[in-house]
Amino acid sequence: MSDGRQGADGRHTVVVGGGLAGITAALALADAGVRVTLLEGRPRLGGLAFSFRRGDLTVDNGQHVYLRCCTAYRWFLDRIGGAALAPLQNRLDVPVVDVARPAGRRLGRLRRDALPVPLHLGRSLAAYPHLSLAERARVGRAALALKGLDLADPALDAQDFGSWLTAHGQSARAVEALWDLVGVATLNAVAGEASLALAAMVFKTGLLSDPGAADIGWAHVPLGDLHDGLAGRALDSAGVRTEVRTRVTSVSAEGDGRWSVRVPGETLTADAVVLAVPQGETHDLLPAGALDEPGRLREIGTAPILNVHVVYDRKVLDAPFLAALGTPVQWVFDRTDASGLREGQYLALSQSTAQDEIDTPVAALRARYLPELERLLPRARGAGVRDFFVTRERHATFAPAPGVGRLRPGARTEAPGLYLAGAWTATGWPATMESAVRSGVNAADAALGALGRPRPHRLFAFEEAA
């Protein structure tokens, strides 16, 4: 393995980890003229947002979406040439089906109008059938109180969102049918187990900042086409040397201010290193003294996501996706076209906060979820099931529990030339693709400053859009 191609001034940076954070850091550094080697232990790029083959289908390990307010991830899509393959809705529109309600009253919608905040959601909320009139009024008052919170106040991180909602008049039904409907999908935690700081950030940024902020985007192709295929080509074009199936065993400082990065059979020398791997792996690779309290990384918990995949012999869902109430099913997405399926329909269920089911056998999950889909989608009742399988991400996200903010380190460490990236670092965002990309930008920015390299303007275009 070589150290990578020559940069403008001979400076060399090694990025450890080929997820979105590592890819972003590598692209940003290379765009600034730094010589970059990216090392990834898996046989592919993309981290936890990837695809695999199952028979004739190309399957995403789980459904990932982003919002219009995710300006860093949108920059990333533009940078790799993938924006057209993961388009945004023209306007937020989420069908919400409550199977516990009588037929004819089961469908509600969360959608926006072309009005300023907060009026853009006013008509939708006023007509939302899954809450009473009094509950809808109290939701509006809570939203205004949420808008008034100062996200820079460290006290918010110590509180849980559920208690705050209760204190602001939100019923259990309102939490289930609105706040958790959004919060569970974005935070991977129910309100009572989520930091108020992170929850407030999600709702203020997504729903209360700009009328179009919450418009939803998702990949219309397999995630691997974006995060592995296009990203890999962008890295190659930028001059990054990318090595997969290459696991780093140690990172250590040399006496001359440079760094040694060991992989099986070889040692690479670098002027700077970006660790863009999960917090546990980062802890194990950190040299002594790099963080004041490295044990805090071990205190950042993780939360699972379960994905249930069902292939029917006919079409059972007309919408591209929907959210569900009154059933264990949370969100259902149509992945037929993206997977390459030519006949029938392929649905993917994204089940966050899946601690109770993440290790449940497939047969038991099939016995539970197929009847629930028949309750939710009447046309599924007579449809044949051609395939049923699950994918499990036991450590899909960091757990956004109260107090997690004080555990998340920034990009800089106490060791000159060593930087951290990952959705779990101190980006201000929960564990999302947006947070991962922002962390890569933060790490690259810190490294460029230390290396004396200018910031590429296009790297920070998303800051202007935010």
C-alpha positions as CSV (number, residue, x, y, z in Angstrom):
1,M,0.0,0.0,0.0
2,S,1.3,3.5,-0.8
3,D,0.7,6.6,1.3
4,G,-1.5,8.1,-1.4
5,R,-1.0,10.6,-4.2
6,Q,1.1,13.7,-3.8
7,G,-0.7,16.8,-2.5
8,A,0.1,20.4,-3.3
9,D,2.5,20.8,-0.4
10,G,3.4,17.2,0.4
11,R,1.2,17.2,3.5
12,H,-0.4,13.8,4.1
13,T,-3.5,13.0,6.1
14,V,-4.9,9.5,6.9
15,V,-8.6,9.2,7.5
16,V,-9.6,6.1,9.4
17,G,-13.2,5.0,8.5
18,G,-15.1,5.1,5.2
19,G,-18.6,6.0,6.4
20,L,-20.2,9.4,5.6
21,A,-18.0,11.2,8.1
22,G,-14.8,9.7,6.8
23,I,-15.7,10.2,3.1
24,T,-16.6,13.8,3.8
25,A,-13.4,14.5,5.7
26,A,-11.3,12.9,2.9
27,L,-13.0,14.9,0.2
28,A,-12.7,18.1,2.1
29,L,-9.0,17.6,2.7
30,A,-8.3,16.6,-0.8
31,D,-10.2,19.5,-2.2
32,A,-7.9,21.7,-0.2
33,G,-4.8,20.1,-1.8
34,V,-3.9,17.7,1.0
35,R,-2.7,14.2,0.1
36,V,-5.2,11.8,1.7
37,T,-5.3,8.1,2.3
38,L,-8.7,6.7,3.5
39,L,-8.7,3.3,5.3
40,E,-11.9,1.3,5.7
41,G,-12.1,-2.1,7.4
42,R,-15.2,-3.2,5.5
43,P,-15.2,-4.3,1.8
44,R,-17.2,-1.2,0.9
45,L,-17.8,2.4,1.8
46,G,-20.9,3.9,3.3
47,G,-20.7,2.8,7.0
48,L,-24.2,2.0,8.3
49,A,-26.0,3.3,5.2
50,F,-25.3,0.6,2.7
51,S,-26.8,-2.0,0.3
52,F,-26.4,-5.7,-0.4
53,R,-27.7,-8.3,-2.8
54,R,-30.4,-10.7,-2.0
55,G,-31.2,-12.9,-5.0
56,D,-32.2,-10.5,-7.8
57,L,-32.8,-7.6,-5.4
58,T,-30.5,-4.9,-4.2
59,V,-31.5,-4.2,-0.6
60,D,-30.7,-1.3,1.7
61,N,-29.8,-2.4,5.2
62,G,-32.3,0.1,6.4
63,Q,-34.4,3.0,5.2
64,H,-32.6,6.4,5.5
65,V,-34.2,9.8,4.8
66,Y,-33.1,13.4,5.1
67,L,-34.8,16.7,5.3
68,R,-34.4,19.9,3.3
69,C,-32.8,21.5,6.4
70,C,-30.0,18.9,6.2
71,T,-27.8,21.3,4.3
72,A,-24.6,19.4,4.9
73,Y,-25.9,16.1,3.6
74,R,-27.4,17.9,0.6
75,W,-23.9,19.4,0.0
76,F,-22.5,15.8,0.2
77,L,-25.0,14.6,-2.4
78,D,-24.0,17.4,-4.7
79,R,-20.3,16.8,-4.1
80,I,-20.6,13.1,-5.2
81,G,-23.0,13.9,-8.0
82,G,-26.0,12.1,-6.4
83,A,-28.5,14.9,-5.7
84,A,-30.8,13.9,-8.6
85,L,-30.9,10.3,-7.3
86,A,-32.2,11.3,-3.8
87,P,-34.7,14.1,-4.5
88,L,-36.7,16.0,-1.9
89,Q,-40.5,16.3,-1.8
90,N,-41.8,19.5,-3.4
91,R,-43.7,20.0,-0.1
92,L,-43.9,18.0,3.2
93,D,-46.6,15.4,3.0
94,V,-46.8,12.5,5.4
95,P,-49.7,10.1,5.4
96,V,-50.5,8.9,8.9
97,V,-52.8,5.9,9.3
98,D,-54.3,5.0,12.6
99,V,-55.5,1.4,12.4
100,A,-57.3,1.8,15.8
101,R,-59.8,4.3,14.4
102,P,-63.0,3.5,12.5
103,A,-62.8,3.0,8.8
104,G,-63.0,6.3,7.0
105,R,-61.3,8.2,9.8
106,R,-58.0,6.4,9.8
107,L,-56.0,8.6,7.4
108,G,-54.5,11.9,8.5
109,R,-51.8,13.9,6.9
110,L,-49.0,16.1,8.2
111,R,-48.2,18.6,5.4
112,R,-47.3,22.2,5.0
113,D,-48.7,25.1,3.1
114,A,-46.7,27.9,1.4
115,L,-47.1,30.1,4.4
116,P,-44.5,31.5,6.9
117,V,-43.6,29.7,10.1
118,P,-45.6,28.7,12.1
119,L,-48.6,29.1,9.9
120,H,-47.2,26.7,7.3
121,L,-48.5,23.8,9.5
122,G,-51.6,25.4,10.8
123,R,-54.1,24.0,8.4
124,S,-52.7,20.5,8.6
125,L,-52.7,20.6,12.4
126,A,-56.2,22.0,12.6
127,A,-57.5,19.1,10.4
128,Y,-55.3,16.3,12.0
129,P,-57.9,13.7,12.9
130,H,-55.7,11.7,15.3
131,L,-55.9,14.4,18.0
132,S,-58.8,16.1,19.7
133,L,-59.5,19.8,19.1
134,A,-58.1,20.6,22.6
135,E,-55.0,18.5,22.0
136,R,-54.3,20.3,18.7
137,A,-54.6,23.7,20.5
138,R,-52.2,22.5,23.2
139,V,-49.7,21.2,20.6
140,G,-49.7,24.7,19.0
141,R,-48.8,26.3,22.4
142,A,-46.1,23.7,23.1
143,A,-44.6,24.3,19.7
144,L,-44.3,28.1,20.4
145,A,-42.7,27.3,23.8
146,L,-40.3,24.9,22.0
147,K,-39.4,27.6,19.5
148,G,-38.5,29.9,22.4
149,L,-35.9,27.5,23.9
150,D,-32.2,28.5,23.6
151,L,-30.4,25.6,22.1
152,A,-27.1,27.0,23.5
153,D,-28.4,26.5,27.1
154,P,-26.5,23.4,28.5
155,A,-29.3,22.8,31.0
156,L,-31.5,21.5,28.2
157,D,-29.3,18.5,27.8
158,A,-29.9,17.3,31.3
159,Q,-33.7,17.3,30.9
160,D,-35.8,14.7,29.1
161,F,-38.2,15.7,26.4
162,G,-41.1,13.7,27.7
163,S,-41.2,15.5,31.0
164,W,-41.0,18.8,29.2
165,L,-43.9,17.9,27.0
166,T,-46.0,16.8,30.0
167,A,-45.2,20.1,31.7
168,H,-46.4,21.9,28.6
169,G,-49.8,20.2,28.6
170,Q,-49.2,17.4,26.1
171,S,-51.3,14.3,26.6
172,A,-50.0,10.7,26.2
173,R,-52.0,10.6,22.9
174,A,-50.4,13.8,21.6
175,V,-47.0,12.4,22.4
176,E,-47.8,9.1,20.6
177,A,-49.6,10.6,17.6
178,L,-47.4,13.6,16.9
179,W,-44.2,14.2,19.0
180,D,-43.0,10.6,19.0
181,L,-44.2,10.0,15.4
182,V,-41.5,12.5,14.4
183,G,-39.1,12.1,17.3
184,V,-38.7,8.3,17.3
185,A,-37.8,8.4,13.6
186,T,-35.2,11.2,14.0
187,L,-33.8,10.5,17.5
188,N,-34.2,6.8,17.8
189,A,-35.7,7.3,21.2
190,V,-39.2,8.0,22.7
191,A,-39.7,11.4,24.2
192,G,-39.2,10.2,27.8
193,E,-35.7,8.8,27.0
194,A,-34.5,11.7,24.8
195,S,-32.4,14.7,25.7
196,L,-34.5,17.9,25.5
197,A,-31.6,19.6,23.8
198,L,-31.6,17.2,20.9
199,A,-35.3,17.0,20.6
200,A,-35.6,20.8,20.6
201,M,-33.0,20.9,18.0
202,V,-34.9,18.5,15.8
203,F,-38.3,20.2,16.1
204,K,-36.9,23.8,16.0
205,T,-34.8,23.2,12.9
206,G,-37.1,20.8,11.1
207,L,-40.5,22.2,11.8
208,L,-40.1,25.7,13.2
209,S,-37.2,27.3,11.2
210,D,-38.3,27.6,7.6
211,P,-41.5,26.5,5.9
212,G,-39.7,23.9,3.7
213,A,-37.2,22.7,6.3
214,A,-39.0,19.4,6.9
215,D,-39.6,18.4,3.3
216,I,-38.4,14.8,3.1
217,G,-35.8,13.3,0.7
218,W,-34.8,9.7,0.2
219,A,-32.7,7.7,-2.2
220,H,-34.6,6.4,-5.2
221,V,-31.6,4.1,-5.9
222,P,-29.9,1.7,-3.6
223,L,-27.9,3.5,-0.9
224,G,-24.8,1.7,-2.1
225,D,-25.0,3.4,-5.4
226,L,-24.6,6.7,-3.6
227,H,-22.4,6.1,-0.5
228,D,-20.2,3.5,-2.1
229,G,-20.3,3.8,-5.9
230,L,-20.6,7.5,-6.4
231,A,-18.7,8.4,-3.3
232,G,-15.8,6.1,-4.3
233,R,-15.6,7.7,-7.7
234,A,-15.6,11.1,-6.2
235,L,-12.7,10.1,-3.9
236,D,-10.8,8.7,-6.9
237,S,-11.4,11.9,-8.9
238,A,-10.2,14.0,-5.9
239,G,-7.0,12.0,-5.7
240,V,-7.8,10.2,-2.5
241,R,-6.1,6.8,-2.1
242,T,-8.9,4.6,-0.8
243,E,-8.2,1.2,0.8
244,V,-11.0,-1.1,1.8
245,R,-10.7,-4.4,3.8
246,T,-7.9,-2.5,5.7
247,R,-8.4,-2.4,9.4
248,V,-6.2,0.0,11.4
249,T,-4.7,-1.6,14.5
250,S,-3.0,1.4,16.1
251,V,-2.4,5.1,15.9
252,S,0.6,6.6,17.6
253,A,2.4,10.0,17.7
254,E,6.0,10.1,16.4
255,G,8.6,12.4,18.1
256,D,8.7,14.8,15.1
257,G,5.0,15.8,15.3
258,R,3.9,13.3,12.7
259,W,1.7,10.2,13.2
260,S,2.1,6.5,12.5
261,V,-0.9,4.5,11.5
262,R,-0.5,0.7,11.6
263,V,-2.4,-1.7,9.4
264,P,-1.6,-5.4,9.0
265,G,1.8,-5.6,7.4
266,E,2.5,-1.9,7.0
267,T,2.8,1.4,8.8
268,L,1.7,4.7,7.2
269,T,3.2,8.1,8.2
270,A,0.9,11.1,8.3
271,D,1.0,14.8,9.3
272,A,-2.6,14.5,10.6
273,V,-5.1,11.7,11.3
274,V,-8.9,11.8,11.4
275,L,-10.5,9.0,13.3
276,A,-14.0,8.6,11.7
277,V,-15.1,5.3,13.4
278,P,-17.7,4.5,16.1
279,Q,-17.0,5.8,19.6
280,G,-15.9,2.4,21.0
281,E,-13.4,1.8,18.2
282,T,-12.2,5.4,18.6
283,H,-11.6,4.8,22.3
284,D,-9.5,1.8,21.5
285,L,-7.4,3.6,19.0
286,L,-6.9,6.8,20.9
287,P,-3.3,7.3,22.2
288,A,-2.9,8.2,25.9
289,G,-3.6,11.9,26.6
290,A,-5.6,12.5,23.4
291,L,-8.8,13.2,25.5
292,D,-9.0,14.4,29.0
293,E,-11.6,11.8,29.9
294,P,-11.5,9.1,27.2
295,G,-13.8,6.9,29.3
296,R,-16.6,9.2,28.4
297,L,-16.7,7.7,25.0
298,R,-17.6,4.4,26.6
299,E,-20.5,6.1,28.4
300,I,-22.2,7.1,25.1
301,G,-24.8,4.4,24.7
302,T,-26.1,3.0,21.5
303,A,-29.7,2.3,20.3
304,P,-30.8,-0.4,17.7
305,I,-33.0,-0.2,14.6
306,L,-34.8,-3.2,13.2
307,N,-35.8,-3.3,9.6
308,V,-38.4,-5.7,8.4
309,H,-38.5,-6.4,4.6
310,V,-41.6,-7.9,2.9
311,V,-41.9,-8.8,-0.8
312,Y,-45.6,-9.2,-2.0
313,D,-46.8,-10.7,-5.2
314,R,-48.9,-7.6,-5.9
315,K,-49.1,-3.9,-5.1
316,V,-50.5,-3.3,-1.7
317,L,-49.5,0.4,-1.0
318,D,-50.0,3.3,-3.3
319,A,-48.0,5.9,-1.4
320,P,-44.2,6.0,-1.4
321,F,-44.3,5.8,2.4
322,L,-46.6,6.2,5.4
323,A,-46.4,6.4,9.2
324,A,-48.6,4.2,11.3
325,L,-50.4,4.5,14.7
326,G,-52.3,1.9,16.7
327,T,-49.9,-0.8,15.6
328,P,-46.3,-1.9,16.3
329,V,-45.5,-0.8,12.7
330,Q,-43.8,2.6,12.7
331,W,-42.9,3.7,9.1
332,V,-43.4,1.8,5.8
333,F,-41.6,2.6,2.6
334,D,-42.0,1.3,-0.9
335,R,-38.6,0.1,-2.1
336,T,-39.9,-1.7,-5.3
337,D,-38.2,0.4,-8.0
338,A,-35.0,1.0,-6.0
339,S,-34.5,-2.7,-5.4
340,G,-34.9,-3.7,-9.0
341,L,-38.1,-5.7,-8.3
342,R,-40.0,-6.2,-11.5
343,E,-43.2,-7.8,-10.3
344,G,-45.1,-7.3,-7.0
345,Q,-44.1,-4.8,-4.4
346,Y,-41.3,-4.7,-1.8
347,L,-42.0,-2.9,1.4
348,A,-39.4,-2.0,4.1
349,L,-40.5,-1.3,7.7
350,S,-38.2,0.9,9.7
351,Q,-38.6,0.1,13.4
352,S,-36.6,2.5,15.7
353,T,-36.2,2.1,19.4
354,A,-36.2,-1.7,18.8
355,Q,-34.5,-2.8,22.0
356,D,-37.3,-5.3,22.7
357,E,-37.2,-6.9,19.3
358,I,-33.7,-6.6,17.9
359,D,-32.8,-10.2,18.8
360,T,-36.3,-11.7,18.1
361,P,-36.2,-14.7,15.7
362,V,-37.3,-14.1,12.1
363,A,-40.2,-16.5,12.5
364,A,-41.6,-14.6,15.5
365,L,-41.2,-11.3,13.7
366,R,-43.0,-12.7,10.7
367,A,-45.9,-13.9,12.8
368,R,-46.2,-10.5,14.4
369,Y,-45.7,-8.1,11.4
370,L,-47.5,-9.8,8.6
371,P,-50.9,-9.6,10.4
372,E,-50.1,-6.0,11.4
373,L,-49.5,-5.1,7.8
374,E,-52.8,-6.7,6.9
375,R,-54.5,-4.4,9.5
376,L,-52.7,-1.4,8.1
377,L,-53.0,-2.2,4.4
378,P,-56.3,-3.9,3.4
379,R,-54.9,-5.0,0.0
380,A,-52.2,-7.0,1.8
381,R,-54.9,-9.4,3.2
382,G,-55.1,-11.4,0.0
383,A,-51.6,-10.9,-1.2
384,G,-49.0,-13.7,-1.4
385,V,-45.7,-13.1,0.5
386,R,-42.8,-14.0,-1.7
387,D,-40.1,-13.1,0.8
388,F,-39.8,-12.0,4.4
389,F,-36.5,-11.1,6.0
390,V,-35.0,-8.7,8.5
391,T,-31.9,-6.6,8.9
392,R,-30.6,-5.7,12.3
393,E,-28.4,-2.8,13.3
394,R,-27.8,-3.4,17.0
395,H,-25.8,-0.2,17.4
396,A,-27.5,1.9,14.7
397,T,-27.2,5.2,16.5
398,F,-25.8,6.7,19.7
399,A,-28.5,6.9,22.3
400,P,-29.8,10.5,22.6
401,A,-30.3,10.2,26.4
402,P,-30.3,13.2,28.7
403,G,-26.8,14.1,29.5
404,V,-25.3,12.7,26.3
405,G,-24.2,16.2,25.2
406,R,-21.5,16.4,27.8
407,L,-20.1,13.1,26.6
408,R,-19.7,14.0,22.9
409,P,-16.3,15.3,22.1
410,G,-15.5,17.9,19.5
411,A,-13.3,17.4,16.4
412,R,-10.1,18.5,18.1
413,T,-8.2,16.4,20.6
414,E,-5.4,17.2,23.0
415,A,-3.0,15.6,20.6
416,P,-1.9,18.0,17.8
417,G,-2.7,16.5,14.5
418,L,-5.4,14.0,15.7
419,Y,-9.0,14.7,15.0
420,L,-12.4,13.0,15.5
421,A,-15.4,12.6,13.2
422,G,-18.6,10.6,13.4
423,A,-22.3,11.3,14.0
424,W,-21.7,10.8,17.7
425,T,-19.3,13.7,18.0
426,A,-20.4,17.2,19.1
427,T,-22.3,18.4,16.0
428,G,-25.4,19.5,17.8
429,W,-27.5,17.0,15.7
430,P,-28.8,13.6,16.7
431,A,-27.3,10.5,15.0
432,T,-28.2,11.2,11.4
433,M,-26.5,11.3,8.0
434,E,-26.5,15.1,8.5
435,S,-24.6,14.8,11.7
436,A,-22.1,12.4,10.1
437,V,-21.3,14.8,7.2
438,R,-21.1,17.8,9.5
439,S,-18.6,15.9,11.7
440,G,-16.4,15.2,8.7
441,V,-16.5,18.9,7.8
442,N,-15.6,19.8,11.4
443,A,-12.6,17.5,11.4
444,A,-11.4,18.6,8.0
445,D,-11.7,22.2,9.0
446,A,-9.7,21.7,12.2
447,A,-7.0,19.7,10.3
448,L,-6.8,22.3,7.5
449,G,-6.3,25.0,10.1
450,A,-3.4,23.1,11.7
451,L,-1.9,22.3,8.3
452,G,-2.1,25.9,7.2
453,R,-4.3,25.1,4.2
454,P,-7.2,27.4,3.2
455,R,-10.8,26.2,3.4
456,P,-12.3,25.2,0.0
457,H,-15.2,27.6,-0.5
458,R,-17.5,24.9,-1.9
459,L,-17.0,22.7,1.2
460,F,-18.8,25.3,3.3
461,A,-21.5,26.3,0.9
462,F,-24.0,24.4,3.0
463,E,-23.3,26.9,5.9
464,E,-24.5,29.7,3.7
465,A,-27.7,27.6,2.8
466,A,-28.4,26.8,6.4
